[in-house]
Amino acid sequence: QVQVMESGGGLVQPGGSLNLSCVVSENILNFYHMAWYRQRPGKERDLLASIPRIGATHVVEGRFTVSRDTAKNTIHLHMTNLKPEETAVYFCNAEDVERNYWGQGTQVTVNS
């Protein structure tokens, strides 16, 4: 079973920055698509950023950047100028043609 594990969440003040990491127990290039999602309390899970095996990354929010370290089977989400309404659980997703894996999520709380 493939394991996906997020880390880096925590409490940050409004306007602050945070870097989330996602480690996968398998070569991330085996998946055609890796992504970060966010789920606010009582809301659906929303796509934040995607990084395909081939091609350009896609980021919904201009204050965020997504990157990967293939040697460490890790992707990162760097977030800047965070807002209180972005308090949520942030999830990592690894997807292939017949496989789709999620991590447990990491809590990000933006509060002064």
Sequence and secondary structure as in RCSB ss.txt:
>XXXX:A:sequence
QVQVMESGGGLVQPGGSLNLSCVVSENILNFYHMAWYRQRPGKERDLLASIPRIGATHVVEGRFTVSRDTAKNTI
HLHMTNLKPEETAVYFCNAEDVERNYWGQGTQVTVNS
>XXXX:A:secstr
   EEEE  EEE TT  EEEEEEESS GGGSSEEEEEEE TTS EEEEEEEESSS  EESSTTEEEEEEGGGTEE
EEEE S  GGG EEEEEEEE SS EEE   EEEEE  
